[in-house]
């Protein structure tokens, strides 16, 4: 189940979940925490203009990273 593209389907809703499905625990924790903190800080109206776009960009990078992962293939 951890083949290429398998993580992109589930990561749309929870950042880092695609990495976790693929067995990349540190990547999953990184994206879950950083995107979650950005979205939480964006909930404060004053910081929304900075942290919402940052959270959205990191979330998109997380989706692309999980979708393009090639499990164990070198070269």
C-alpha positions in Angstrom: 0.0 0.0 0.0 3.0 2.3 0.3 3.6 2.6 -3.4 4.0 5.8 -5.4 0.9 8.0 -5.2 -0.7 6.1 -2.3 -0.2 8.9 0.2 -1.6 11.7 -1.9 -5.1 10.5 -1.5 -5.3 10.7 2.2 -3.1 13.7 2.9 -5.6 16.1 1.5 -7.5 16.3 4.8 -4.8 15.6 7.4 -1.3 16.8 6.7 1.4 14.2 7.3 -1.0 11.2 7.1 0.2 10.2 3.7 3.8 10.1 5.0 2.6 8.0 8.0 0.9 5.5 5.7 4.2 5.2 3.8 6.2 4.6 7.0 8.0 8.0 7.1 7.2 8.9 10.7 9.5 12.0 11.0 8.1 13.5 7.9 4.6 12.9 9.1 5.3 14.5 12.4 7.0 17.5 10.8 4.1 18.3 8.4 1.4 17.6 10.9 2.9 19.9 13.6 4.1 22.7 11.3 0.9 22.9 9.2 -1.2 22.5 12.3 0.6 25.3 14.1 0.3 27.6 11.0 -3.4 26.9 10.7 -3.9 27.5 14.5 -2.0 30.8 14.4 -4.1 31.7 11.3 -7.2 31.3 13.5 -6.0 34.4 15.4 -7.3 37.1 13.1 -4.2 39.3 13.5 -1.8 36.6 12.2 -4.0 35.2 9.5 -2.5 37.1 6.7 0.9 35.6 7.4 0.2 32.1 8.6 -2.7 31.0 6.5 -0.7 31.2 3.2 2.3 29.6 4.9 0.2 26.7 6.2 -1.5 26.3 2.8 1.9 26.2 1.0 3.3 23.7 3.4 0.2 21.6 3.1 0.5 21.6 -0.7 4.2 20.6 -0.4 3.2 17.8 1.9 0.6 16.5 -0.6 3.1 16.6 -3.5 5.9 15.0 -1.4 3.6 12.1 -0.3 2.3 11.6 -3.8 5.7 11.5 -5.5 7.4 9.2 -3.0 9.1 6.1 -4.4 9.4 3.6 -1.6 12.9 2.2 -1.5 13.7 2.7 -5.2 17.2 4.1 -5.7 18.5 6.0 -8.8 
